[in-house]
Amino acid sequence: MYPDFPEGAPCWADVRLPDVEAGKRFYGDLFGWTFDEGAGAERGFYTGAYDEDRAVAALAPGGRGWTVYFAVRDAYAAAGRVVSAGGHLVSGPVSDGAVATVALAAGPDSAVFGLWQAGSHQGFERTGAPGALCRAELRTPDAGLSDTFYPRVLGYPAPLPDGATPSDLRVWRPGSAAQAGPGVPEVSRRAVSGWNARFLPHLGSADLAATCAEALRLGGQVRAAPHPTPYGPVAVLGDDQGAVFAVCAA
């Protein structure tokens, strides 16, 4: 069963890799994912990943690394908001039959993200568990710029909470309290110097130390060892082809 994704919620993620078969071995061993046979050239050789037979991500050939997609009711209208707010479109919007209408965009902070107008493919079938997306975090060196852009595009509350500064960790809860039901991941924004702005998917792990050790065994990297955050311990990893993601306690 799909979570009910309100506007602005992280609803899907994929990783573009030079070698999809190698990616299947890495993520299959790391998280226990299984994979479908993959689509043909007409859909970019898109390969679905599953945890306990529920869709959790996809792999495809290319070199962009991980992309997080956000639910929108109208991808064309959202694409217009991207441009009017100072971002630009990387590709799309394009409709894949009745499956979904999708666009890739970049904010003025240069973080790449996706817009996902669901059709028959609603997005994640499993969230908030080991091997599934728990949250998406925007890491940016320019928090003020991001705090202006993403509320305009994705409908997040624009004003900072009372007493907060742009350097503080900020949590954007998509939709209203009534809409943000079970299984809807949160979005956080963290001001981090020395990073190019990016959305970092946080995938669940039952044992962060063991996941880090397994990533190293599989040829990946530990970019940041497990460390405390306001929402629990997190580690930042790279897969064996350099795509960066985070793992968090779940």
C-alpha positions as CSV (number, residue, x, y, z in Angstrom):
1,M,0.0,0.0,0.0
2,Y,1.3,3.4,-0.9
3,P,1.6,6.2,1.6
4,D,-0.5,9.2,0.8
5,F,2.0,11.8,-0.4
6,P,0.9,15.4,-0.1
7,E,2.4,18.1,-2.3
8,G,6.1,18.6,-1.5
9,A,6.6,15.2,0.1
10,P,9.6,13.0,-1.0
11,C,7.8,10.3,-2.9
12,W,10.4,8.6,-5.0
13,A,14.2,8.3,-5.4
14,D,16.5,6.8,-8.0
15,V,20.2,6.4,-8.5
16,R,21.9,6.9,-11.9
17,L,25.1,4.7,-12.2
18,P,27.6,3.9,-15.0
19,D,27.1,0.2,-14.3
20,V,23.6,-0.8,-13.2
21,E,24.5,-4.5,-12.7
22,A,27.3,-3.5,-10.3
23,G,24.8,-1.2,-8.6
24,K,22.3,-4.1,-8.1
25,R,25.1,-6.2,-6.5
26,F,26.1,-3.3,-4.2
27,Y,22.6,-2.3,-3.0
28,G,21.3,-5.8,-3.1
29,D,24.0,-7.0,-0.7
30,L,23.8,-3.8,1.4
31,F,20.0,-3.6,1.9
32,G,18.8,-6.9,0.7
33,W,17.0,-5.3,-2.2
34,T,15.6,-7.4,-5.0
35,F,15.1,-6.0,-8.6
36,D,12.7,-6.4,-11.4
37,E,13.9,-7.2,-15.0
38,G,14.1,-3.5,-15.8
39,A,12.5,-1.6,-18.6
40,G,13.8,-1.4,-22.1
41,A,15.4,1.5,-24.0
42,E,12.0,3.3,-24.3
43,R,12.0,3.9,-20.6
44,G,15.7,4.4,-20.1
45,F,16.5,0.8,-18.8
46,Y,14.8,1.8,-15.5
47,T,15.2,-1.0,-12.9
48,G,12.9,-1.1,-9.9
49,A,14.3,-2.0,-6.5
50,Y,12.2,-3.7,-3.8
51,D,12.3,-4.5,-0.1
52,E,10.0,-7.3,0.9
53,D,8.3,-6.9,-2.5
54,R,7.6,-3.3,-2.0
55,A,9.0,-0.6,-4.3
56,V,11.7,1.5,-2.5
57,A,13.9,3.0,-5.3
58,A,15.1,2.5,-8.9
59,L,18.5,2.2,-10.7
60,A,19.2,3.5,-14.2
61,P,22.3,4.0,-16.3
62,G,23.9,7.5,-16.2
63,G,26.1,9.5,-13.9
64,R,24.0,11.9,-11.8
65,G,24.0,9.9,-8.5
66,W,20.9,9.9,-6.3
67,T,17.9,12.0,-7.1
68,V,15.0,12.6,-4.7
69,Y,11.6,13.3,-6.3
70,F,8.9,15.4,-4.7
71,A,5.1,14.9,-5.1
72,V,3.3,17.6,-7.1
73,R,-0.3,17.7,-8.3
74,D,0.7,19.3,-11.6
75,A,4.2,18.8,-12.9
76,Y,3.9,21.5,-15.5
77,A,2.7,24.1,-13.0
78,A,5.5,23.1,-10.6
79,A,8.0,23.4,-13.4
80,G,6.8,26.9,-14.0
81,R,7.3,27.8,-10.4
82,V,10.9,26.4,-10.5
83,V,11.7,28.9,-13.3
84,S,9.8,31.9,-11.8
85,A,11.5,31.3,-8.5
86,G,15.0,31.4,-10.0
87,G,15.8,27.8,-10.7
88,H,15.9,26.0,-14.0
89,L,14.7,22.8,-15.6
90,V,17.2,20.0,-16.4
91,S,14.7,17.9,-18.3
92,G,11.0,17.6,-18.8
93,P,8.3,17.6,-17.8
94,V,7.6,14.4,-19.7
95,S,4.8,11.9,-19.3
96,D,5.5,8.2,-19.3
97,G,2.1,7.1,-20.5
98,A,-0.2,6.8,-17.5
99,V,2.7,5.9,-15.2
100,A,3.8,9.4,-14.1
101,T,4.7,12.9,-15.3
102,V,8.3,13.7,-14.3
103,A,10.7,16.6,-14.5
104,L,14.2,17.2,-13.2
105,A,15.0,20.6,-11.9
106,A,17.8,22.5,-10.2
107,G,17.4,25.3,-7.7
108,P,19.4,28.5,-7.7
109,D,21.6,26.7,-5.1
110,S,22.3,24.1,-7.9
111,A,20.7,21.2,-6.0
112,V,19.1,18.8,-8.5
113,F,15.7,17.3,-7.6
114,G,12.7,15.7,-9.3
115,L,9.1,16.6,-9.6
116,W,6.7,13.7,-9.7
117,Q,3.1,13.9,-10.7
118,A,1.8,10.4,-10.0
119,G,-0.2,8.3,-12.3
120,S,-0.3,4.5,-11.8
121,H,3.2,4.8,-10.1
122,Q,2.4,6.6,-6.9
123,G,6.0,6.3,-5.6
124,F,7.4,4.5,-2.6
125,E,5.5,1.5,-1.3
126,R,7.6,1.3,1.8
127,T,9.2,4.1,3.9
128,G,10.6,4.7,7.3
129,A,12.1,1.2,7.6
130,P,15.5,-0.5,7.1
131,G,16.3,-0.4,3.4
132,A,13.7,2.3,2.6
133,L,13.7,6.1,2.6
134,C,13.3,7.7,6.0
135,R,13.8,11.4,5.1
136,A,15.4,13.7,2.5
137,E,17.8,16.3,3.6
138,L,18.9,19.3,1.6
139,R,22.6,20.1,2.5
140,T,23.4,23.6,1.3
141,P,26.0,26.2,1.8
142,D,23.4,29.0,1.3
143,A,20.5,28.3,3.6
144,G,18.9,31.7,3.0
145,L,18.7,31.1,-0.8
146,S,17.2,27.6,-0.2
147,D,14.7,29.0,2.3
148,T,13.3,31.4,-0.3
149,F,13.2,29.0,-3.3
150,Y,11.8,25.7,-2.0
151,P,8.8,27.1,-0.2
152,R,7.8,28.8,-3.4
153,V,8.1,25.7,-5.5
154,L,7.0,22.9,-3.1
155,G,4.7,24.8,-0.8
156,Y,6.7,24.5,2.4
157,P,6.1,27.1,5.2
158,A,8.2,30.1,4.3
159,P,8.9,32.0,7.5
160,L,11.6,30.7,9.9
161,P,10.2,29.5,13.2
162,D,10.4,32.0,16.0
163,G,13.9,32.4,17.3
164,A,15.5,30.4,14.5
165,T,18.3,31.5,12.2
166,P,19.2,30.3,8.7
167,S,22.1,28.4,10.1
168,D,19.8,26.2,12.3
169,L,18.6,22.8,11.1
170,R,15.2,23.3,9.6
171,V,12.4,20.7,9.1
172,W,9.8,21.2,6.3
173,R,6.7,19.0,6.9
174,P,5.0,18.7,3.6
175,G,1.3,19.4,3.5
176,S,-0.9,20.2,6.5
177,A,-0.7,18.2,9.7
178,A,-3.8,16.3,8.5
179,Q,-2.2,15.4,5.1
180,A,1.2,14.3,6.5
181,G,-0.1,10.8,7.5
182,P,1.8,7.6,8.2
183,G,4.7,6.8,5.9
184,V,5.2,10.4,4.6
185,P,8.9,11.2,5.0
186,E,10.0,14.6,6.3
187,V,12.3,17.0,4.5
188,S,15.1,18.8,6.4
189,R,17.4,21.6,5.4
190,R,20.9,21.8,6.9
191,A,23.4,24.6,6.3
192,V,26.7,22.8,5.6
193,S,29.8,24.6,4.4
194,G,32.1,22.9,1.9
195,W,29.3,21.0,0.2
196,N,27.8,21.6,-3.2
197,A,24.0,21.8,-2.5
198,R,22.3,18.5,-2.8
199,F,19.4,16.5,-1.6
200,L,20.7,13.5,0.4
201,P,18.4,10.5,0.7
202,H,18.4,8.9,4.1
203,L,17.8,5.2,3.9
204,G,17.0,3.2,7.0
205,S,19.4,0.8,8.8
206,A,18.8,-1.5,11.7
207,D,22.6,-1.3,12.6
208,L,24.6,1.7,11.3
209,A,28.0,0.3,12.2
210,A,27.2,-3.0,10.4
211,T,25.9,-1.1,7.4
212,C,29.0,1.0,7.2
213,A,31.3,-2.1,7.5
214,E,29.3,-3.8,4.8
215,A,29.5,-0.8,2.5
216,L,33.3,-0.8,2.9
217,R,33.4,-4.6,2.2
218,L,31.5,-4.0,-1.0
219,G,33.9,-1.4,-2.3
220,G,32.0,1.7,-1.1
221,Q,33.2,4.5,1.2
222,V,32.2,5.9,4.6
223,R,32.1,9.7,4.0
224,A,31.0,10.5,7.5
225,A,31.0,7.9,10.3
226,P,27.8,7.5,12.4
227,H,27.2,10.7,14.3
228,P,24.3,12.1,16.3
229,T,21.8,14.4,14.8
230,P,18.5,15.9,16.1
231,Y,16.6,13.0,14.5
232,G,19.0,10.2,15.5
233,P,22.3,8.8,14.4
234,V,23.3,9.2,10.7
235,A,26.2,8.1,8.5
236,V,27.1,9.3,5.0
237,L,28.2,6.7,2.5
238,G,29.3,6.4,-1.1
239,D,28.5,3.3,-3.2
240,D,31.2,1.6,-5.2
241,Q,30.6,4.0,-8.1
242,G,30.7,7.2,-6.1
243,A,27.0,7.9,-5.6
244,V,26.5,9.5,-2.1
245,F,23.6,8.7,0.2
246,A,23.0,8.6,4.0
247,V,21.9,5.9,6.3
248,C,19.9,6.5,9.5
249,A,18.7,4.5,12.4
250,A,15.3,2.8,11.6
